[in-house]
Amino acid sequence: MAPKGVYLDLQPLKPENIPDASSSEFDKFLDDHFDMGIKLIDSMSNWNHHSTKHDGTVKILNLTTSSTYNDIRKSLNGIKEYWCGRESYHSSSSSSTTENGNPNKRNSNSHTPSNLIRTLSHRLSSSDKDKNHVNHINVNSDALNGSAIVEEEEQQSKIPTDIERQALFMSTDPNGIYERFRRGLLEYHSENEREYIESMRESECLHVYRKHIAEVWRLTFKTPPPTNPRTFIVLLLSRELQNQPLESGGRSFMNISIPFEHPDCPPKVNNEKSRVRGKYVSVEKVTEIQNGNQVQWRMATSSDAGGNIPRFVTNGSLPNSIAEDVPSFIGWMEKRFPIGGEVTSKHI
Protein backbone atom coordinates (compact mmCIF):
# COMPACT_ATOMS: atom_id res chain seq x y z
CA MET A 1 0.00 0.00 0.00
CA ALA A 2 1.31 3.43 -0.89
CA PRO A 3 2.02 5.86 1.95
CA LYS A 4 -0.52 8.55 2.70
CA GLY A 5 0.64 11.75 1.06
CA VAL A 6 4.01 12.37 -0.52
CA TYR A 7 6.99 13.16 1.68
CA LEU A 8 10.33 14.05 0.16
CA ASP A 9 12.43 13.50 3.25
CA LEU A 10 15.01 11.13 4.75
CA GLN A 11 12.49 8.57 6.01
CA PRO A 12 13.12 5.49 3.81
CA LEU A 13 10.35 3.95 1.77
CA LYS A 14 9.83 0.19 1.99
CA PRO A 15 8.57 -2.32 -0.58
CA GLU A 16 5.17 -2.39 1.11
CA ASN A 17 4.87 1.36 0.44
CA ILE A 18 5.02 0.87 -3.33
CA PRO A 19 1.83 -0.01 -5.25
CA ASP A 20 1.79 -2.76 -7.84
CA ALA A 21 3.76 -1.46 -10.83
CA SER A 22 1.04 -2.46 -13.29
CA SER A 23 -1.74 -0.68 -11.41
CA SER A 24 -3.32 2.74 -11.75
CA GLU A 25 -2.29 3.32 -8.12
CA PHE A 26 1.32 3.18 -9.24
CA ASP A 27 0.61 5.77 -11.92
CA LYS A 28 -0.79 8.03 -9.21
CA PHE A 29 2.23 7.27 -7.01
CA LEU A 30 4.48 8.56 -9.79
CA ASP A 31 2.32 11.57 -10.61
CA ASP A 32 2.09 12.62 -6.96
CA HIS A 33 5.85 12.43 -6.45
CA PHE A 34 6.68 14.37 -9.60
CA ASP A 35 4.06 16.98 -8.71
CA MET A 36 5.72 17.39 -5.33
CA GLY A 37 9.16 17.46 -6.96
CA ILE A 38 8.06 20.29 -9.24
CA LYS A 39 6.62 22.17 -6.28
CA LEU A 40 9.89 21.79 -4.35
CA ILE A 41 12.06 22.93 -7.27
CA ASP A 42 9.76 25.91 -7.92
CA SER A 43 9.95 26.90 -4.25
CA MET A 44 13.73 27.35 -4.53
CA SER A 45 13.15 30.87 -5.83
CA ASN A 46 12.14 31.78 -2.25
CA TRP A 47 14.96 29.96 -0.43
CA ASN A 48 17.85 31.71 1.29
CA HIS A 49 20.65 32.81 -1.07
CA HIS A 50 23.64 31.14 0.58
CA SER A 51 26.46 31.98 -1.88
CA THR A 52 27.69 31.81 -5.46
CA LYS A 53 30.42 29.46 -6.65
CA HIS A 54 32.68 28.96 -9.64
CA ASP A 55 33.12 32.56 -10.73
CA GLY A 56 29.50 33.35 -10.03
CA THR A 57 28.03 30.71 -12.35
CA VAL A 58 26.50 28.49 -9.64
CA LYS A 59 24.00 29.90 -7.16
CA ILE A 60 23.72 28.03 -3.86
CA LEU A 61 20.41 28.22 -1.99
CA ASN A 62 19.32 26.62 1.24
CA LEU A 63 16.10 25.91 3.05
CA THR A 64 17.07 26.23 6.68
CA THR A 65 15.08 25.10 9.69
CA SER A 66 14.37 28.72 10.58
CA SER A 67 10.74 29.67 11.21
CA THR A 68 11.14 32.13 8.33
CA TYR A 69 10.54 29.24 5.96
CA ASN A 70 7.66 27.54 7.77
CA ASP A 71 5.19 28.44 5.01
CA ILE A 72 7.40 26.85 2.36
CA ARG A 73 7.86 23.72 4.45
CA LYS A 74 4.12 23.50 5.08
CA SER A 75 3.42 23.74 1.34
CA LEU A 76 5.77 20.77 0.85
CA ASN A 77 3.79 18.53 3.21
CA GLY A 78 5.73 19.64 6.25
CA ILE A 79 9.28 18.59 5.37
CA LYS A 80 11.56 19.13 8.35
CA GLU A 81 15.07 18.48 7.09
CA TYR A 82 17.70 21.01 6.09
CA TRP A 83 17.83 21.24 2.29
CA CYS A 84 20.53 22.68 0.08
CA GLY A 85 20.15 23.43 -3.62
CA ARG A 86 21.87 24.96 -6.61
CA GLU A 87 20.90 26.73 -9.81
CA SER A 88 22.92 27.24 -12.99
CA TYR A 89 22.38 28.09 -16.66
CA HIS A 90 24.27 26.59 -19.60
CA SER A 91 24.48 26.89 -23.37
CA SER A 92 26.73 25.36 -26.01
CA SER A 93 28.44 26.49 -29.19
CA SER A 94 27.53 25.07 -32.57
CA SER A 95 31.03 23.78 -33.32
CA SER A 96 32.49 20.40 -32.40
CA THR A 97 36.03 21.39 -31.45
CA THR A 98 36.29 19.56 -28.14
CA GLU A 99 39.33 17.31 -28.02
CA ASN A 100 38.86 13.61 -27.76
CA GLY A 101 40.11 11.80 -24.70
CA ASN A 102 39.13 10.20 -21.46
CA PRO A 103 36.87 12.29 -19.24
CA ASN A 104 38.59 13.93 -16.30
CA LYS A 105 37.50 12.54 -12.98
CA ARG A 106 37.16 14.68 -9.90
CA ASN A 107 40.21 14.56 -7.63
CA SER A 108 39.24 12.58 -4.54
CA ASN A 109 41.82 14.53 -2.51
CA SER A 110 39.24 17.31 -2.33
CA HIS A 111 37.29 15.12 0.08
CA THR A 112 38.33 15.74 3.67
CA PRO A 113 36.89 14.25 6.86
CA SER A 114 35.01 17.50 7.49
CA ASN A 115 33.11 17.38 4.21
CA LEU A 116 33.52 13.72 3.48
CA ILE A 117 30.16 12.77 2.15
CA ARG A 118 29.38 13.90 -1.31
CA THR A 119 25.68 13.70 -0.96
CA LEU A 120 24.91 12.46 -4.39
CA SER A 121 23.02 15.51 -5.52
CA HIS A 122 21.51 14.31 -8.72
CA ARG A 123 20.47 10.81 -9.04
CA LEU A 124 20.53 7.69 -10.51
CA SER A 125 19.17 6.36 -13.50
CA SER A 126 18.18 3.23 -15.05
CA SER A 127 19.58 -0.09 -16.09
CA ASP A 128 18.77 -1.67 -19.41
CA LYS A 129 19.06 -5.22 -18.08
CA ASP A 130 16.19 -7.63 -17.61
CA LYS A 131 13.57 -6.61 -15.10
CA ASN A 132 14.40 -8.95 -12.24
CA HIS A 133 18.13 -9.25 -12.84
CA VAL A 134 20.48 -7.78 -10.25
CA ASN A 135 22.89 -5.86 -12.43
CA HIS A 136 26.51 -4.98 -11.66
CA ILE A 137 27.52 -2.12 -13.93
CA ASN A 138 30.71 -2.19 -15.99
CA VAL A 139 31.41 1.51 -16.33
CA ASN A 140 34.26 1.08 -18.78
CA SER A 141 32.05 -0.42 -21.44
CA ASP A 142 31.86 1.56 -24.66
CA ALA A 143 28.21 0.56 -24.91
CA LEU A 144 27.06 2.53 -21.88
CA ASN A 145 25.53 5.29 -23.91
CA GLY A 146 24.53 3.40 -27.01
CA SER A 147 21.71 4.94 -28.97
CA ALA A 148 19.73 1.73 -29.36
CA ILE A 149 17.82 1.10 -26.15
CA VAL A 150 14.29 -0.04 -26.75
CA GLU A 151 12.49 0.04 -30.06
CA GLU A 152 8.88 1.07 -29.62
CA GLU A 153 6.11 0.78 -32.15
CA GLU A 154 5.39 3.91 -34.10
CA GLN A 155 3.34 6.26 -31.99
CA GLN A 156 -0.31 6.67 -32.83
CA SER A 157 -2.41 9.74 -32.04
CA LYS A 158 -2.38 9.06 -28.31
CA ILE A 159 -0.55 10.36 -25.28
CA PRO A 160 2.64 8.28 -24.93
CA THR A 161 3.23 6.34 -21.74
CA ASP A 162 6.27 7.03 -19.57
CA ILE A 163 8.05 4.03 -21.05
CA GLU A 164 7.28 5.17 -24.60
CA ARG A 165 8.50 8.67 -23.86
CA GLN A 166 11.71 7.32 -22.33
CA ALA A 167 12.32 5.14 -25.39
CA LEU A 168 11.79 8.13 -27.67
CA PHE A 169 14.34 10.37 -25.97
CA MET A 170 16.85 7.57 -25.35
CA SER A 171 17.10 6.91 -29.10
CA THR A 172 17.82 10.51 -30.15
CA ASP A 173 21.25 11.95 -30.91
CA PRO A 174 22.52 14.39 -28.25
CA ASN A 175 23.15 17.38 -30.52
CA GLY A 176 21.63 20.39 -28.71
CA ILE A 177 22.36 21.49 -25.17
CA TYR A 178 19.14 19.99 -23.81
CA GLU A 179 19.74 16.66 -25.54
CA ARG A 180 23.27 16.49 -24.14
CA PHE A 181 22.05 17.14 -20.60
CA ARG A 182 19.30 14.60 -21.07
CA ARG A 183 21.70 11.89 -22.22
CA GLY A 184 24.09 12.67 -19.40
CA LEU A 185 21.73 13.13 -16.47
CA LEU A 186 18.59 11.18 -17.30
CA GLU A 187 19.82 8.27 -19.40
CA TYR A 188 22.22 5.92 -17.55
CA HIS A 189 22.58 8.47 -14.79
CA SER A 190 24.43 6.35 -12.23
CA GLU A 191 26.68 4.73 -14.82
CA ASN A 192 27.61 8.17 -16.09
CA GLU A 193 28.30 9.42 -12.57
CA ARG A 194 30.95 6.78 -12.14
CA GLU A 195 32.81 8.25 -15.08
CA TYR A 196 33.15 11.72 -13.57
CA ILE A 197 32.90 11.17 -9.79
CA GLU A 198 36.03 9.38 -8.63
CA SER A 199 34.68 8.62 -5.17
CA MET A 200 31.83 6.52 -6.57
CA ARG A 201 32.88 2.88 -6.47
CA GLU A 202 29.83 0.73 -7.16
CA SER A 203 26.37 1.06 -8.67
CA GLU A 204 23.94 -1.84 -8.68
CA CYS A 205 20.32 -2.06 -9.74
CA LEU A 206 18.50 -4.05 -7.07
CA HIS A 207 14.96 -3.97 -8.42
CA VAL A 208 12.99 -2.63 -11.37
CA TYR A 209 9.40 -1.49 -10.87
CA ARG A 210 9.20 0.11 -14.31
CA LYS A 211 12.21 0.04 -16.57
CA HIS A 212 13.87 3.47 -16.87
CA ILE A 213 11.05 4.98 -14.80
CA ALA A 214 11.19 3.55 -11.26
CA GLU A 215 14.14 1.48 -10.09
CA VAL A 216 15.95 0.73 -6.83
CA TRP A 217 19.71 1.34 -6.83
CA ARG A 218 22.58 0.66 -4.43
CA LEU A 219 25.44 3.18 -4.64
CA THR A 220 28.73 2.90 -2.78
CA PHE A 221 31.20 5.76 -2.28
CA LYS A 222 34.77 5.81 -1.09
CA THR A 223 35.40 8.19 1.80
CA PRO A 224 38.68 9.52 3.25
CA PRO A 225 40.44 7.52 5.97
CA PRO A 226 39.73 6.73 8.73
CA THR A 227 36.06 6.67 7.76
CA ASN A 228 34.34 3.69 6.17
CA PRO A 229 32.76 3.67 2.70
CA ARG A 230 29.14 4.79 2.51
CA THR A 231 26.31 2.93 0.81
CA PHE A 232 23.05 4.60 -0.22
CA ILE A 233 19.95 2.69 -1.30
CA VAL A 234 17.50 4.82 -3.28
CA LEU A 235 14.31 4.54 -5.23
CA LEU A 236 15.03 6.47 -8.42
CA LEU A 237 12.09 8.01 -10.25
CA SER A 238 12.85 9.47 -13.70
CA ARG A 239 10.54 11.22 -16.10
CA GLU A 240 10.65 13.61 -19.02
CA LEU A 241 8.01 16.06 -17.90
CA GLN A 242 7.55 17.72 -21.27
CA ASN A 243 9.10 16.27 -24.41
CA GLN A 244 7.90 18.84 -26.94
CA PRO A 245 8.62 22.59 -26.79
CA LEU A 246 5.64 24.74 -25.88
CA GLU A 247 5.00 28.45 -26.32
CA SER A 248 5.06 28.81 -22.55
CA GLY A 249 8.31 26.90 -22.09
CA GLY A 250 10.64 24.23 -23.35
CA ARG A 251 11.22 20.59 -22.65
CA SER A 252 12.16 19.40 -19.18
CA PHE A 253 13.03 16.27 -17.23
CA MET A 254 13.26 15.35 -13.57
CA ASN A 255 15.00 12.80 -11.36
CA ILE A 256 13.82 12.10 -7.82
CA SER A 257 15.81 9.91 -5.42
CA ILE A 258 14.22 8.70 -2.19
CA PRO A 259 15.86 6.56 0.55
CA PHE A 260 14.72 2.95 0.32
CA GLU A 261 14.96 -0.18 2.48
CA HIS A 262 15.54 -3.19 0.24
CA PRO A 263 15.28 -6.65 1.84
CA ASP A 264 18.14 -8.01 -0.29
CA CYS A 265 20.58 -5.38 0.93
CA PRO A 266 20.29 -4.85 4.70
CA PRO A 267 23.02 -2.82 6.43
CA LYS A 268 25.97 -4.56 8.08
CA VAL A 269 25.36 -7.88 6.31
CA ASN A 270 27.56 -9.63 3.71
CA ASN A 271 29.28 -7.02 1.53
CA GLU A 272 27.81 -4.24 3.68
CA LYS A 273 29.64 -5.32 6.85
CA SER A 274 32.40 -2.74 6.51
CA ARG A 275 30.17 -0.01 5.08
CA VAL A 276 28.06 2.66 6.72
CA ARG A 277 24.52 3.17 5.48
CA GLY A 278 23.80 6.78 4.63
CA LYS A 279 20.60 8.41 3.37
CA TYR A 280 19.80 11.15 0.94
CA VAL A 281 16.78 12.53 -0.86
CA SER A 282 17.17 14.69 -3.95
CA VAL A 283 15.18 16.36 -6.71
CA GLU A 284 16.75 17.48 -9.97
CA LYS A 285 15.17 19.31 -12.89
CA VAL A 286 16.61 20.45 -16.21
CA THR A 287 14.50 22.85 -18.29
CA GLU A 288 15.04 24.09 -21.83
CA ILE A 289 14.82 27.91 -22.08
CA GLN A 290 15.60 30.74 -24.52
CA ASN A 291 14.10 28.93 -27.52
CA GLY A 292 16.22 25.88 -26.86
CA ASN A 293 19.54 27.76 -26.73
CA GLN A 294 20.01 27.38 -22.98
CA VAL A 295 19.07 25.09 -20.09
CA GLN A 296 18.31 25.85 -16.47
CA TRP A 297 19.70 23.20 -14.12
CA ARG A 298 18.26 23.06 -10.62
CA MET A 299 18.96 20.46 -7.96
CA ALA A 300 18.09 20.23 -4.26
CA THR A 301 19.07 17.61 -1.70
CA SER A 302 18.99 16.66 1.96
CA SER A 303 21.41 14.11 3.36
CA ASP A 304 22.51 12.14 6.41
CA ALA A 305 25.99 10.61 6.11
CA GLY A 306 25.27 8.10 8.85
CA GLY A 307 27.75 6.62 11.30
CA ASN A 308 29.52 9.08 13.60
CA ILE A 309 29.33 12.03 11.23
CA PRO A 310 27.13 14.70 12.86
CA ARG A 311 24.36 16.15 10.74
CA PHE A 312 25.73 19.67 11.07
CA VAL A 313 28.98 18.50 9.45
CA THR A 314 27.10 16.95 6.54
CA ASN A 315 24.90 20.03 6.18
CA GLY A 316 27.92 22.30 6.27
CA SER A 317 29.62 20.35 3.47
CA LEU A 318 26.64 20.38 1.11
CA PRO A 319 27.11 23.84 -0.50
CA ASN A 320 30.64 23.04 -1.71
CA SER A 321 29.85 19.42 -2.58
CA ILE A 322 26.88 20.15 -4.80
CA ALA A 323 28.62 23.12 -6.42
CA GLU A 324 31.53 20.88 -7.46
CA ASP A 325 29.12 18.63 -9.35
CA VAL A 326 28.52 21.34 -11.96
CA PRO A 327 32.00 21.81 -13.52
CA SER A 328 32.71 18.11 -13.03
CA PHE A 329 29.68 17.09 -15.06
CA ILE A 330 30.10 19.84 -17.69
CA GLY A 331 33.72 18.85 -18.36
CA TRP A 332 32.74 15.21 -18.72
CA MET A 333 29.76 16.00 -20.94
CA GLU A 334 31.84 18.07 -23.37
CA LYS A 335 34.12 15.09 -23.96
CA ARG A 336 31.49 12.39 -23.84
CA PHE A 337 29.14 14.20 -26.25
CA PRO A 338 31.41 16.56 -28.23
CA ILE A 339 28.76 17.41 -30.84
CA GLY A 340 27.67 20.93 -30.00
CA GLY A 341 31.08 22.10 -28.84
CA GLU A 342 32.09 23.73 -25.59
CA VAL A 343 29.53 24.50 -22.90
CA THR A 344 29.27 28.02 -21.52
CA SER A 345 27.96 28.66 -18.01
CA LYS A 346 26.11 31.91 -17.44
CA HIS A 347 27.09 34.30 -14.67
CA ILE A 348 24.22 34.64 -12.22
Buried (B, 14 or more C-beta within 10 A) or exposed (E): EBBEEBBBBBBBBEEEBBBEBEEEBBBEBBEBBBEBBBBBBEBBEEBEEBEBBBEEBBBBBBBBEEEEBEEBBEBBBEBEBBBBBBBBBBBBEEEEEBEEEEBBBBEBEBBEEEBBBBBBBBBBBBBBBEEEEBBEBEBEEEEBBEEEBBEBEEEEEEEBEBBBBBBBBBBBEBBBBBBBBBBBBBBBBBBBBBBBBBBBBBBBBBBBBBBBBBBBBBBBBBBBEEBBBBBBBBBBBBBBBBBEEEEEEBBBBBBBBBBBBBEEBEBEEEEBEEBBBBBBBBBBBBBBBEEBEBBBBBBBBBBBBBBEBEBEBBBBBBBBBBBBBBBBBBBBBBBBBBBBBBBBBEEE
